[in-house]
Amino acid sequence: MPQALDVCIRGAGIVGRTLALLLARERLRVGLVRGPDFPGGAASDVRAYALNTASRELLETVRAWPDEQHATAVRAMEVHGDDGGHVQFSAAGEGAPALAWIVEVQALQERLADALRYQPLVEWLDTAQPAPLTAVCEGKASITRAEFGVQYNVTPYSQRAIAARMHCEKPHGQVARQWFAEGEILAFLPLGGAAGNSVAVVWSVQEQRAPALQALDAAAFAAQVEAASQGALGKMVLASERAVWPLQLAQADRWCGQAGSPGSLLPGVHSGWVLAGDAAHTVHPLAGQGLNLGLADARELAKVLHEREYWRGAGDLRLLRRYERSRKADVLAMSATTDGLQQLFAQQAEPWRGLRNWGMTGFDRSGPLKAWVARRAMGQILK
């Protein structure tokens, strides 16, 4: 007869797998529910994640950090405004080995899967099973979140993200680049290690323009990207399919609760539940912090369970509210930052254009403020 679970994790993406490994280290028995598209999807995922120092350290603790070829260190970052504004960051200037690492989705998923194979306290499940605690890591389209009666407050942006992989004539030099122009945001994330000449492209474009860009043939699309990047890396060649999705700012009104409590659609079941990752919040991708926030959720939930009083079970509501209070403040701050930047660069009329570019130049020379922002983005200021 199988042993009872301590935690059932619904959603086997990066956040769900990482949480499973962290909780197993706490000697908790974990059930990890495969998603409807498991195990496919990752192999064709053209996205890449910018992970900070805190996320790297977390993944290293569960032995899931990819090799250098699939986790390219960012030594510098260049941000270009739409009227001469310019901001530069460098790892050397911050006394750090890297500002971030650009990690490929497939490589990270595979490393997490390898780590799970050697973790006997994690059991793969086809359907959810009862447990004192259910952790919902199903992403922004979570079905379980709705079953628990949670409101997911969504503010849509009038933008869609287009993601693709591109080969470049010039090597990227381990520099991440970003351009703000005409209310749109183009980002180049370096891939392939130190000597690579490929980038992951994330282009946040006006909603009405996205279908036309998606319909272009490979050469025409590459020419558009090359022009938008001002030819920074020379001739561009499309090296993948293109993925498109709508952008939004969202946050759940509650991140935890007890099944059977007011508002729940599962009366009579006395167990705790908690949200993590995109099931709890999403932000604009312009700062590359979405997965960092989700991994910080996993880290904090594992920490709260590790530090719980001996008489409290994993689904104790007071315990789960500690997690919710701790994480909401950090997510709110990042949400406000990314939303503020998106709104600022969406304004095309004067005096906004001149003011924001003047502000970028002033920020680039700000010294301590710029250093603080860099450390925050790198995950070196956790509290």
N, C-alpha and C positions, 0 to 999 in steps of 0.2 A: 504494500500500500504506500503511495507516494506521501512524503512528508508535507505538512501544511506550509503554505507560504507565509512570509512576514510582509512582503511587499509585492504587489503586482504592478508592473510598469506597462502602460498601454502606449505603444509607439516605440519602434526600434530604430529610430534615426540616430544621429550622432549624440544628441542630448540623452535620449533614452538608454543607449548602450553605455555611455559614460556613467550615468547614474547607477545602472545595474552593477558595473564593476566597482564603483565606490561603495555601494551598500554591501556587496559581498565581502569587501575588506572589513566591514563591521560585523561580520559573521551573521548577516541576515540572509534568509532564504528568499530569493528573488525569482519571480516569474516575469519573463520578457515577451510581450505579445507581438508577434510578427504583424506588420502592416499588410494591407491588401495587395501591394505591389512587391512584397518581399519575395526573393532577395534581389530582384532586378531593380532597375532605375539608376543606381549609382554609377554603373559602367558607362551610361550615356549622359551623365550629368555634366554639363559644360561649366558649371559654376566652380569657383574656388573661394576659399574663406581666408580673410585676413585675421589671423589669430595673434593675440598679444602674449606677453610674457606669462601672465597669470594662467592663461589657457594652456600654454605649452607645458608649464610646470604641472598642471593638473593632469594632462594627458600622459605625461611622463610617469606620474605616480601609478597609473594603471597600465603602463608599458604599451601605449598605443600611439606614440609619436612616430610619424612616417620618417623615412630617410631623407637626406638632404635633397635628393633629386625631386622629391614630391613635397618638400616643405622649404620653399625658397626664402632665405633671409632677406628682409628689406633693409638695406643700409641707409637709404635716404628716401625722402618723399618730396615731390614738387606739386604745389597747388597753384593753378593759374586762374585768375579772375577773368572777367569779360571786358575789362578796360585798363589793362596794365597792372592790376593787382597781382601780387605774387607772394607765396609763403613757401619756405623751405625748412625741412627738418632733416637732421642727420643723426644716425645712431652714435657716431663718434662724438658729436657735440653733447649728447646726453650721457656719455660714458657707458653705453650699452652695446652688446653684441649685435642687436638688431632692433629696429622700431617695431617690427612685426614679422610674421612668417606667412607666406601665401601657401596655403595647403589645399591640395586637390581633393575633391570630395571622395572619389573612388578609393584613393590611397588611404585616406583616414578611415573610411568605412571598413576597408579590409583589415587594417591594423586592429581596429576595435573587435572585429569578428574573430581574429586570431586570438586576442586576449581572452575573449569569452569562451573559446574552446577549452581553455585550461582553467576555467573557473567553475568548479563543481557545484557551487551554491547558486548558480544562475541556470534556470531552466527555460528553454525556448517553448513558447505556447502558441497554439493556433487561435485560441479564444481566451478571453479574460477569465481568471479564476478568482474566487473569493479570497480576500486577504485583509488583515487589520488596516493596511494602508494601500490605497491605489494612487499611483503617480501618473498623471496624464501628460504625456510627451508627444502627442499626436500631431503637433503643428497647428498652424493657424486655422485649418479647416476641421478641427477636432469635433468628432461626433459625441464623444464621452462628455466633453465640457457642457454641451447642450443638455445631455441627460441629467447632469447635476444641477440644472437650472441656472447656470452662470450666464450673465450678460456679457457679450464680447463687444465692447464699444469701438466701432471702426470709423475712422475718418479717412476716406479715400483721397489720394492725391490725383491730380489730373495728369498723371504720368504712368508710363509702363517701362519696366526694365527690360532691356535686350542684353542677353549674355551670350558670349561666344569665345572661342579660342582663336588667336591670330598668330601667324608666323611673321616676324619682323625682319627687315633688311639689316637693321642694326641691333646689336645686343642690348638688352635692357639695363645692364650694369647694376642690377639689384636695386633699381629705383622704381618706386610706385609713383605714378603720375595721375593727375586729375585736372580736368578742365571744366570750368563753369562758363556757359555761353548760351545766350538766348533762352534762359530759363531751363536749360538742360545740363546734365552732368555726365561727363565721360571719364571713366577710370580705367587705367591700365595697371594690372597686377602682375608682377614678374613671375614667370614659371620656368621650370627646367634647371634650377640650380644657379650657381654663381655665373656660369658662362652662357646661360640660356638666351635664346632670342625669340621666345614665345611669351605671349601675355594672355591673361584672362581679361576679357573686356566686359565691363558692366556699363551700359549706356542708358541713363534715365532720360527718356525723351517724352515730349508732349504726346498725350494719349492719341490724338488724332493723327499724328505722324508715324506712330509705330507700325500700323499695317503696311504702309508703303515701304518702309525700311525692311520689314520682314519679307516683303515680296521681291525685293531686288535679287538679282543673281549674285553669285559669290563675288565676282570681280567688282561689280558696281557697289555692293555693300562695303567691301574692303576699301574702295576709293573714298566712300563717304567717311569711314572711320579715319582714314589717313588724313583727310582734309580737316576733320574736326579736331584731330590731335596736332594740327599744324606741322605735320611731317616729322614729328619728334623722333620716330624710330624708322624713318624711311618708308620704303614700299611695304604695304601690308598684304597678307594673303590669308583668306579665311580658311581655318583648319578644322572646323567642326560644324555641326548643326547650330542653329540659333534657338535659344529659349526665350520666351517672352512671358511676363506676368505683370499684373497690376500692382502698383505700390500703394501702401497704406500705413497709417499710424493706428495702432490698436492696443487696447489693454482690457483684460478681464476685470469685472467689478469685484470679484472675489477670487482669491487664489487657493483657498482651502475651505474645508467644511467637513461635515459628517453626513453620510448617507442616512436618511431618515429625519434630518433636521428640517426646519421650515425652509421651503424653497426647493427641496430636493424632490426629484421624481422617482426616487427609490426608497419609499418608506419601509420602515421595519428592519432595515439593514444597518447595524451599528458599526460602521467602520469609517475611517477617515479617508479623505481624498485631498490631493494637492495638484496644482498645475505647475508646469515648468516649461521653459523655452517658448517657442512661438505659440503654444497653446495658451500662454499667459500674456504675451506681449509681442508686438512687432514694431520695428522702427524703420525709418528710411535707410537704405543701404549706403548713403553717401559717406558715412564715417566708418563703414565696415565693422560695425560692432554687434550685429545681430546674434551671431553664434557665440561671441564672447559673453554676451548677457545670458544666453541659455546655459552655457557651461558654468557660469558663476552661480546660476540657480542650482544646478546639480551639486556643485561644491558646497553651497550653503545648506542645502537640505541634508546632505550627508553629515555635515558638521553638527547641525542641530540634533540629528538622531544620535550621533556619537556622544554628544554632551548631555543627553537627556537623563533625568533622574531615574533611578533604577526601577521605580514603581510605574513609570509611564510607558505605555505601549507605543508602538510605532505610529499608530493612528490617533494618538491623543490630540484633541483639538487645540489645547493650549500650546502644545509643542509646535503644531503646524502653524499657528499664528505667529510664533517667533520667527519662523522662516519667512512668512509673508511680510511682516514688518521690516525685516532686514533687507529684503530684496526690492520691495516696492520703491523705496527712496532712490536707490541707485538707478533703477529702470526709469523712474520719472525724470531724473536729471538727464539721462541720455536721450530720452524721448524729447524733452524740451530743447536740448541742444540740436539734435538732427532736424527737428521740425522747424526750429528758428532759422537754421541755415537754409533749409529748403525754401521757406517762405521769403527769406531775404533775397535769394538769387532768382526767385520767380518774378520779382518786381523788375520790369524792364524800363520803366519811365525814370527820368531824372526827378529828384536828385539821388535816387536810390543807387543807380549804377556808380556814380562818382563816389558816393559815401562809402559803399561797401568795399570798393577797390582801395580807397584811401585807408579804410580800416584794416584791410589785409596787409597793406604795406606797413602800417603802424604796428600791427600785431607781430609781423616778422622781425621787427626791431625791439620788441618789448622785453627781451631778456627773461627775467624770472617768470613772468606770466606764460610766455611761450614754453618754457621748460616745464612748468607745472602741467600745462595742457598735454604736452608730449608724454610725461610720466603717467598721467591719468589714462590716456589712450593705450599706453603700453601695459596697463594693468598693475602698475607699481604702487598706486594709491588705492588701496582696497576699502578703506574705511575713512 
